[in-house]
Amino acid sequence: MPVLQPIVNIAELLYQKGITDVVVSPGSRSAPLTLAVARHRHLRVRVMADERSACFVALGMALQSQRAVAVICTSGSAVYNLAPAVAEAFFGQVPLLLLTADRPHEWLHQQDGQTINQAGIFGTHVKRSYDLPADYTHADARWFIERTLNEAITLSQLTPAGPVHVNVPLREPFYPTTDESFAYGPVRTIEVLSAQPTLPADSWHRLLTEWEQSKRTLIAVGQLPYNPALLTVLRKLSEETGVVIVGELVGNIPRNNLFITRTDTFLAGIGETNARTLQPDLLLTIGNSFLTRNLKTFLRQYPAHRHWHIQPAIDHINDSFQSLTTLIPADPLAFLEKLFADVDYQRFLQGDDEAEDQQEFLSRWHHMDREATRLVEKTLAEPSQPLTDWLAVQRILDQLPDASILHLANSMPVRYANLCGLDERQQISVSSNRGVSGIDGCLSTAVGAALMTDKLVTLLIGDVAFFYDRNALWSAPVPPNLRIILLNNDSGHIFRIIDGPSRQPELETYFETPHGYTARNTAQDAGLTYILCNSAEALGEILSDFFQPASTAKLLELKTDKQANQDLFLSYKASVKAFQSRSVNQ
């Protein structure tokens, strides 16, 4: 067997186990892995020179495809550059397979270049870490490598999905001779069957009893991928049982006449009297993290008497609201569909005492949501106001093409977008790196998503996040279906919004860090169509053409004034405070 045959067979195992996409960062120690995937006719391989950006691109690809993506990098500090995306994938439950080339371990501490302790380098931020042997002469070594790859690929996609690390020590020679060809396989694949947990009949009947005895039931939806079937069952539950459905944009909960989406506004500074009228008896939570601090604070200060959290696998007890009473191992969609099929919703239609209480509870949440909607619309309706980040976000979201994809960068863009919301009729799929909520790979993640779809992908991103992640546009042609909208206020604007840093004399120098950059040169270097806008009047005309198909990606840079942004947000906060004062007296 050729010396590199076990490494060549890693590429074949990727394909046989369903991985079709690989992101590679160039390096010499990783050459055997790179050549193995590059020469495999069924694998799509993309090259990104910056390892940090490469791993975020892979994350975006996996988010969009809902399949594992492999990442290959060379040894040494290159491996550490994967860490930010690995952490995001771990907490965001995104499947990645990390293949890191390494020196044989006997060369550690021998002053050999690019040699660090790589085995287990990602610690608890991967589902598992494997370390392959550096020698393949014994048949057991080849058996171990094959078995390990089967296990690693399967584990990355088992619920909850996440990153898995395979460290690959490699000896020279790294490169085949000119007359040496690669022969892939045969390899042995090990199928792992999936199974869904089933609740015992007595547990299910106990849950139904709790549901039917509750007078004020609320379902809160955390971050989840866009799922029309889930929206359908949530709509039916609200219409036919009066349940309150609360959600956010990162949970793909849109605006309609049923769902509650303005909690960030009407729960801000809410008084106890009003809060008690919104406090649920029974709280059901599904999905991952919640964006809105005001919603999280409310549900912690005014906890439900009973709180069910529904998650497919019980790897950790998720008690974010500090009120959990029942953890239910189930797929949220399947659970809610069975719940809707089994509950007695006729009592709601006939109007018994519990149903009347539930209807009053629903009406109260709807009233607060409508008032908050009017407040936000009034804030943005001043005809003479300058172009601000928030106003721009509202106009952009209103004009997004139907059935397209929206990526939201962290910091203020995701918060502004959540304050605005999206209409259900638009059918927009929303994603954001909310696993650990960093700004460090938002642009790369959107590039990765655009690589995996023909749909239009729009990224809404702030200047600090954009310039921090410019290497996303460096190595490969940027997909033409990507639209980047850059909110450039020349600062870390969120620190002007947060009460703590905004009151400090060091705000501008040590927190906002103004830079004076524009994206013109970056767009030119990357071959993007570049458009600059600095007025509210021009924005509407630009957007009508911006989302049209084109042969190259486009970057729209919106220049706004940070003081104007702050003034608008302070005006909004003053309106919220006045709204809460009026509500107390109603």
Buried (B, 14 or more C-beta within 10 A) or exposed (E): EEBBBBBBBBBBBBBBBEBBBBBBBBBBBBBBBBBBBBBBEEBBBBBBBBBBBBBBBBBBBBBBBEBBBBBBBBBBEBBBBBBBBBBBBBBBBBBBBBBBBBBBBEBBEEEEEBBBEBBBBBEEBBBBBBBBBBEBEEEEBBEBBBEBBBBBBBBBBBBBBBBBBBBBBBBEEBEBEEEEEBEBEEBEBEEEEEEEEEBEEEEBEEBBEBBBEBBBBBBBBBBBBBBEEBBBBBBBBBEBBBBBBBBBBBBBBBBBEBBBBBBBBBBBEBEEEBEEBBBBBBBBBBBBBBBBEBBBBBBEEBBBBBBBBBBBBEEEEBEBBEBBBBBBBBBBBEBBBBBBEEBEBEBBEEEEEBBEBBBEBBEBBBBBBBBBBEBBEEBBEEEEBBBBBBBBBBBBBEBBBEEBBBBBBBBBBBBBBBBBBBBBEBBBBBBBBBBBBBBBBBBBBBBBBBBBBEBBBBBBBBBBBBBBBBBBBBBBEBBBBBBBBBBBBBBBBBBBBEEEBBEEEEBBEEBBEEEEBBBEEBBEEBEBBBBBBBEBEBBEEBBEEBBEEEEBBBBBBBBBBBEBBBBBBEEBBEBBEEBBEEBEEE
